[in-house]
Amino acid sequence: IVWGQRIFVTAPVDGQDAALAFDWSGKQLWQTTVGAESPGKHRNGSGSNPSPVTDGQSLFVYYKSGTLAALEFDGGIRWQTNLVQRFGRDTLFWDHGTSPILTAKSVVMARMHTGESWLAAFDKQTGQMQWLEPRNYETPVEGDQSYATPIAVDHQGKELILVLGAEHLTAHDAGSGKLLWSCGGFNPEAIGYLPTVASALLAGEIAVVPHGRERNSTLHGIKLGGSGDVTASHRLWKREDTGTFVPTPAGYKGRIYLVRDRGEVECLDPATGRTLWNAALPKASASYYASPALADGKLYAAREDGIVFVAKVDGKFEVLAENNLGERIIASPVPVANRLLLRGE
């Protein structure tokens, strides 16, 4: 992530969970370790999958080990706690991927797995837990597991937290964690082994929700608002012929862009779910795990084998460049201040 001209990353360093800061030239400013690493299980994973988050005053980091920490901008540790020690290990089949998010007063973490799942808020200054809201749904096997990151949003004068996982999109009051509304119905045929990997995307008043994988992929448009179970009343559209499993959809100039695992590209209208055009990036044996980024009328997509594609999306789709960076890329590109930041293995 980037704040001003500082670049922050999480990484394992010599068996420790670490956060690192770099300046705009790439020079390392500091490195802080916060405890022993819990290594990744998947070839594309590590104990440092979650992205850091900042409010411009502090940096908040989370790791598979369970360590949640608040760091000062000079790398000093303000506070840290361990959610695995407090609440037990997660039972995810693969490596923890959900990132912390910030509300006005708190840093918020979600754990959605097989077993007791919850959403919890911690005071930014002290680390004291402000609230914990259980979030449990019965699903087919692995359907209760989520690697997605929640979204904090101001909606109609209220600060909400949108959470995707366990075949439900839920909205919670940011001050108390209280459940305000829920939308289900993403897996009516009760198909097993459909975890949530890609996160939802907010497009104005509509949450665009990917669900499923490969031939069972679906995509949904859910209108924000309501109370209680809004499954029937607030689903604006549903697509059973498209979707994305790993890369999160991207929004740009009022349109939604999907880059699917095998490089298919699709542009949709978020209000109706209608496809505006289809295209494809060059195929290879490698898949796309990074989420796409859009800037300057171009789509930037990193393939697992380290090939980064640049494609024009304003007007007719056209692949402009194919760049081999020489190492695997799983992290999503970050376009910022007329630059493109890419993180390799």
N, C-alpha and C positions, 0 to 999 in steps of 0.2 A: 504494500500500500504506500501511498505518497501523501505527505502533508507539506505544503510549501515546497522547499527544495530538499526535503529529507525523504529517503526511501527506507522503509522498514520491512524486514522479513523475519520469519521464524525458521529455525533450522536445528537439526541435531548437531552438536559440536562435541566431539570426544566423549560420546555417551551421555551427554547432558542436553536437556531442553534449553534452547537459547533463543534470544532475540538479538538482531543486529540492525544497526543503523548505518546508512551510507549517505554521503553528500551527493550533489548533482554531478560530480565528476566521477563517481564510483568509488571514491575513497571511503574506507571504513572509519566511522566516527567512534563507535563503541560496540561492545559485545557483552551481553549479560546472560548468565546461566541461572536457572531457577530450580534445578533438581535433576534427578536421574531420568533419562529418556526411556520410554516404552517403545521399542522399535516397531516398525510397520510389518504387517503380514503380507500385504499384496505387493507385487513387484512395482506398482506405481504409487505405493503409499509410503508413509513414514510416520513417526510419532508427532510430526509437526504439520499435519495437513491443514488445520484451521488457519485462516488468515488472521493477522492482527487487526485491531480496529482502534481508531483514535478520535478524540474530540478536539484535538489541537493543543491539549494541555497534558494529557496522559496517553500512554500506550497500553492497551489491554491485550493479553495473549492467553491462549489456551492450548493444551497439548493432550495427546492420547493418554499420557501418564495420569491425567486428572488435574494437573497443576493449572490453576487460573491465577494470573498475576496482573497487577497494575504497576507500570513502570513510569518513571519520570522521563522527560525528554532528554536527560543526560545519561539515561541508562540505569539510574538508581531504582531500587525496588521499593515501591510505596507499601505494597502488601501482597501477600500470596496465600492461597489456600489450595487444598487438594480435594476435588469433588469425588474422586474414586475412593479415597480414604473415608470421606463423609457419607457417601451414598452407595458404595460398592462399585465393582467393575462394570463396564458396559458389556452387553452380550451381542454386540454387532458381529456379523460374520466377517467383516473386513475392518479397516482402520477408521477411527473416528474422523469425521470430516466437517461436522457442524462448527461454524465459526461463532465467536461471541458477537453480539450487537449492542448498540448503545441507545438508551432512551435519555430523556432529559436528566434523570437523576441516577440511573443505574446502568451497570453492565449486566446483560441478560444472557443466560446459557440455556439451551434446550438439550435434553437427552431423550431420544426416542429409540427404544430398542425392545427386545423381548424381555418383559419384566416390567418393573415399576418405572414408568416414564414420567417426565416432569419438565416444567419450565420454571426457572428460578432467576431472581434478580438480586444483585449485590451492589451495595453502596460504592460509588466510584471512589470516594475519598478514603473510606475505612475498610472496605471489603466485607462489612457486616451484611448478612443475608437479610433482604428486605421482605421477601415473600417466596414461597414455593407453591406452585399450582400443579397438582397431579394431571397427567394427560395420557389416559389409557384407553385403548380401543381394541376390540377383539378383531383379529384379521387372520387370513390364511398364513401359512408359514412364511416368514421373512417379510411379510407385508407391514409388520409393525416397526420395521427398522428403517431409519431415515438418516441420511448424510447431508440433508439440505440445511440451509441457513435461514432463520426467520428474517422477517422484514419489519422494521419500525416505521410507522407511518402516522402522520396527522390526518385524521379524517373527520370532517364536520365538527372541528373544535376539540376532538378527543385524540389523545395519543394512544395508538393501538400497536399491538404486536401480532403479526400474521405468522402462523406456524404451519408448515406443511410436513406431514408424515403420518404413518399409520392409516393411510387411505382417507385422510381428512385434512381440510384446510380449516384452521380455527383462528378466531380473532380474540385477543385478550386485552383487558384494560392494562395499560402500561404501569399504572400506579399500584395495582393490587394483584395483577395476574388473573383476575376473574375472567372466566369464559363468557364472552358476549354472544358469539354465534359460531356455528360450525356448519361445514358443507362436506358431505360424504358422497357416496355413489360413484366413486372413481373405479371400482372393481366389482361391478354387479355380478359377474360370473364367478367370483371368488377364486380367481386363479392364484396359485401359489408362486413364491419366489419372485415377487415384484416389489423390491425395496424402493424407497424414494432416494434418488441420487441427485438429479438436477433440482435446483431450487425454483420456486415460483418467481414470476416477474410481474412487477406492478406497472400497469399502463393506464395512468389516470385513475379512474374509478374501477378498473377491472384488474383482477388477478389472473394472469395467464398461468395455468397449472399443467405441467407435464406429468404424465403417469405411465408406468409400465415400461417395457423394454422390447426391443426388436419387433416381432410381429404383433405383440400385444400393446404397442405404444398408443396412447391416446393423448389428446390435448383439450383443455377445457378453459372457458372464459367465465369467471365468477365475479358477479357484481358485489362490491363491498357494501356492507350495511345489513340491516335487519337484526333479528334477535332469535335466539334458540336455533333450531334446525332449519337452515335455509337451503337445504339440498334441492328441494323442488322449486323454490321461488326465485333463487338468485343465480342459478346456472343459466347464463345467457346463450351459450353454445357449447357444443361438444363435437370433436373430430375423432373418428375412430380409424382414420386412414393416415394419420400423421402423428408425430410426437418426437420426443428426444429422451434418451435414457440418462446419459452422463452430462453432456454439455448443457449448461443453463441457457435458455433463450436470452436474446439481447434486444433491447428496444432502441430505436433510432428514428427521430423525426416522425413520430406517430405510427410507426410500423414495428412489427415483431419479426425477428430473424431467428431461424433455427439453423444450426449446423449439427446434423445428426452424426452418430458414431462413425459412419462410413463415408462421411464427407458430403452427403446430400445437403443442399442449401434451399431454404424455403422462406419466402417473405409473405406475411399474413397481415390482415387488418384485425387489430385487437378487438374492435367493436363487434365484429360479426364472425370472426374466425375464418373468413374466406381467404383462400390462397390467392395472392396477387401474382406470384410467379414462382417457378421451380427452377433450380439449376444444380450443379454439382461441381465440387472441387476434384482434382485428380485423385484417383483411388490408388491404394497400395495395400500391402498386408497390414500396415499399421492403422490404428484407429485414432479418432479425435477424442481426447479426454478433456482438453482445455475448452473453456467456454469462449465463444467468439466475442470480439470487441469491434465496435464501429466508431469511426471518426473520419471527418473530412470526406464524406461520401464513399468511404471504403470499408470493407469488411476485412478484419485480420483474424486468421484462423491458424492455430498451431497444431500440427499433427504429432502424434506420439513419437515418431522417428526423428523429430527435429526439423521437419520441413514447415516453414511458415509461409502461408499463402496470403497475398493481398489481392482483393477483388473489388472491382467497381460495383456499387449497388445503386447509385443515383442514375436513373435511366436504365439502359440495358446492362444486365450482368456480364462482367468480363473479368477473367483472371488476368491481373496485371503483372504479378511477379510470383516467383517460387524461390524461396531462399532456404538453403540448407545450412543450418547453424551448427551441424556437426555433433550434436548431442541430443538426447531425448528431452522432450518438453511436455510436461503435464500441466504446469501452471498456466493460467489465462493471461493473455497479453494485456498490458495496461497502457492505453494511449493517454498522455498527459503533457500539457505545455509544449505541443508541437514535437513531442518525442514518443517513441514506442519502447516501453520497457518489457523485456522478455527474460524469463527466468528458466535456465536450463538445469539439467540434472547435476 
